[in-house]
Amino acid sequence: MDVETAVAEAFREEWGQVVATLIRITGDWDLAEECAQEAFALALRTWPRDGIPDSPGAWLTTAARNRATDRLRRDTLGAAKLREAALVPVPDHPEPDDSGVTDDRLRLIFTCCHPALATEAQVALALRTLAGLSTAEIARAFLVPEATMSQRLVRVKRKIRHARIPYRVPPAHLLPERTNAVLGVLYLTFSEGYSAGAGPDLLRPDLAAEALRLARVLAELMPDEPEALGLLALMLLQHARRATRVDADGVLVPLEEQDRTRWDTAAITEGTRVLETALRRRRPGPYQIQAAIAACHATAARAADTDWPQIAGLYAELGKHVPSAVVALNRAIAVAMADGPAAGLTLLDEVELEGYHLLPAARADFLRRLGRHTEAAHWYGLARDLAGTEAERAYLTRRISEVVSVPGEAVRRSGEARPPEAP
């Protein structure tokens, strides 16, 4: 294994643990992240010379702690933390407690999701600290500007510091009050990996698979929590389509054009079974409803067999649990498929989602289906400008050529995005 591959693997497996150890030692989130980053940079410089260590995690934790020690030594206010840091051993396994959570990554997520913080702050902090997502990636997940998310992260870290919120896993009887935020972390981590995986600009191919693994662990830990089961079912049903989401050239393939014979039937079968188990609890929630939508797609033998009226109804129900513009957009798309594009356009007029490329993409698609190609081209252009991945932009380029023939400069400014993959 070459050094760059070893460091990348260590980042996936050890980042959260290294940061968590430094937070516990120093109580300073920013210092912990900075020193962890420096440790990985040091690994890239020294491992080619010294060889890959037998225990990369321990090496990285020691290197990061040494960096933190140097920083604290230069800061007179850090003297007490420095003495404490010198006494804390590098952990090989999580400390014993009565939480019942044995998976390292899941423990760290529960630790981040402290109920004294707003749920959105818990999720954002966990994504930044444990999954290693950049501020820009987290902002994209929350559909807010990067500067806004940066300010939110600064504020939540400041609150943790000033309120002296402890960084530890809660006992088992307190886990339920953190479960909703933990589900949010896993869902957004999966979504980031799933969307990043659709094209040649793939950044973190492991995120979706790791989130799926953690969702499975959580469902085993909380077998009577229907939303944990619902999230696992949702991930399985979506992940089943992973091999068909892009073509050989890295261009996004819309759901209705995917080769369903290549879908992972075992994952679909398992996802459907897990969903049925969740629904028998008779406590419906947003993840179960989204899984039911995904099941409508996954179990249809052909795109033409998709039960769009049922999907539209499920989105209406989802809107009662999650009254968001994204849900309203997805419902409009389902209604357009069930009742025609004119009905979808009427619903789109009520949706406000500034900067979200799938809104103009949906409008462009409805207009194209109505034969209003000139208007569609305008909205294609807006969608193309807002698209976040190369796979999507490549898809837009292909679709615009199907709508209207324009010279080179106009082509570069025009495009159409697909309707969002459900859910």
ABEGO torsion letter per residue (X at the ends): XBAAAAAAAAAAAAAAAAAAAAAAAAGBAAAAAAAAAAAAAAAAAAAAAAEBBABAAAAAAAAAAAAAAAAAAABAAAAAAAAAAAABBBBABBBBBAAGBABAAAAAAAAABBAABBAAAAAAAAAAAAAGBBAAAAAAAAGBBAAAAAAAAAAAAAAAAAAGBBBBBBBAAAAAAAAAAAAAAAAAAAAAAAAAABEAABABAAAAAAAAAAAAAAAAABAABAAAAAAAAAAAAAAAAAAAABBAAGBBBBAAABBAAABBAAAAAAAAAAAAAAAAAGBBBAAAAAAAAAAAAAABABAAABBAAAAAAAAAAAAAABBBAAAAAAAAAAAAAAAEAAAAAAAAAABBBBGBAAAAAAAAAAAAAAGBAAAAAAAAAAAAAABABAAAAAAAAAAAAAABBBBAAAAAABEBBBBBBOX
